[in-house]
Amino acid sequence: MITRTHTETMDGAHRALLCTSGPWVHFTGVQPGNLDGDIKAQAQDALTRLEALMEDAGVAQKDLFTVTIWLKDMRYFSGLNAVWNGWVDAANPPARTCVSGELYRPDLLLEIVAVAYRPEPAA
């Protein structure tokens, strides 16, 4: 069974930011809420939004399996990493990929896609 939450229509596309099936939790299209800042501000905002979605799904940073970060331009890579390294659980980092590509809004500098594994509750 698939459960979809945090559904919305953004720029004409219907989507769910959070989908779960069994122990797997998928977070898609996590973006900063404020697009006025530089890469560090947008990265911090997007990671804060991801944390809120993770909390709603009952997972923590240690449960993150993979994270893919789409950057508007790879020149933002070091700024992103400065924020990422301050946010991520260094003892339990997920597999991470960072790629660049044209994002659909000119002021959007990054978007995050993540997968987490939600452990079964203890019996």
C-alpha positions, 0 to 999 in steps of 0.5 A: 500500500502506498500512502501519499501526504503533503499533496499540493499543486505547484506551478500546475503540477499535482504532487505529493512531497511524501510517499510511504510504502512499508518501511520506505519513505520517499521525499520528493521536490523538497525546496526552500520556502524562501527563494530570496537568499543565496545558496547557503540560505536556500540550502538551510531552508530546504533542509529544515523543510526536509526535517519537518517532513521527516518528523511527520513520517517518523524518521530521523537523519540516521534513517536517511538512505539516499539523498539526491540534491539538484543544483541550478549550477555546480558553482554552488557546490561548496556553499551547499556542502558548507551547510550540508556538513553542518546539518548531516549526522556525520556518524550516519551519513546517507549515500548522497549524489549532487547533480546540476541541471536547469530548475524550473524557476530562475530563483530556485537554486536547489531541490532535494529528493531523499529516501529513508528507511523507517524501522519497524516499531519494537514489539 
